[in-house]
Amino acid sequence: MTGDTQEPQPAPSPTDPTRRRVVAVGAGALAVAGLGGGALAVDAVAGERTPATKDGLPEDCYVLTSETVEGPYYIDADKIRRDVTEDREGIPLLLGLKVIDAETCRPIRNAAVDIWHCDAAGVYSGYEGMGNGGGGPAPTGEPPTGSPTGAPPGGNPGGHQEPTDDTRYLRGTWKTDRHGHVTFRTVFPGWYRGRCVHIHTKVHVDGEWTDAGYEGGHTCHTGQFFFDEESVVATETVEPYASNTAERTLLSEDTIYDQSGTTGGLLRLRYDRRDITKGVHASLTVGVDPEATHDGQDAPPPPSASASPSAT
């Protein structure tokens, strides 16, 4: 089976409700090339040193990363790959994560990490029939000004939606190395009405990596990664983002982000402030409880915010 072939996803075994399987892709998808023409190695971002506190421990130790809702656009059994870009246009983004046990600060190796997010127009693969974040056709024209008002159009923000098509761009799964690092190559996400710019993630542990992908185990973390306003504003005048006319929700207005900085999933970003189109390096340490089960259905209620509620 090659990674370029869209085939029906294997069904879970009726005797094993925790069984989880993902479709492997060809070896060609494993090479994460330099970003924006530079010769950046795959682990360069993921291997950054975390700032230390006064007691010498990394600042991310002993802190659980916030749990959030799964959202309606998760698709299990995604492709095993680090480069999830496919044919999507946008600013190159290299996402480097380190997954640690928040209690011991030890890296978690061989965990399966999922990421998925919308494209520059706010459209999720697998759900193109639902348009821009579940709210109509992908927008075109000049971006709007002012704060968003009204409820997010269409969709089912609180529950899972069945896919409308077989596209799978900007989705992928990869395993952490012995240092807990995992890196994905993608593009800077766009936005849609009711949500700030974000990337979804899940971390699965205690499963088994096989030739077919990842099977079994349980989900110990369901979260989202967020982008600071300065970086998002820098994308607004760059195509294809400039053609996205959806009302944009600010980070401070979002109903999912808990405003707690890196604990809440706020990414550390590095890019050329003079030209963001050269590419963005994003990194974060994700502290999880490997013994817990957090599948996105048990997340706490979102914080109070001025934006319209949406769980996508």
Secondary structure, 3 states (H helix, E strand, C coil): CCCCCCCCCCCCCCCCCCCCCCEECCHHHHCCCCHHHCCCCCCCCCCCCCCECCCCCECCCCCCCCCCCCCCCCCCCCEECCECCCCCCCCEEEEEEEEEECCCCCECCCCEEEEECCCCCCECCCCHHHEECCCECCCCCCCCCCCCCCCCCCCCCCCCCCCCCCCCCCEEEEECCCCCEEEEEEECCCCECCECCEEEEEEEEEEEEECCEEEEEEEEEEEEEECCHHHHHHHCCCCCHHHCCCCCCCHHHCCCCCCCHHHHCECEEECCCCCHHHCEEEEEEEEECCCCCCCCCCCCCCCCCCCCCCCC
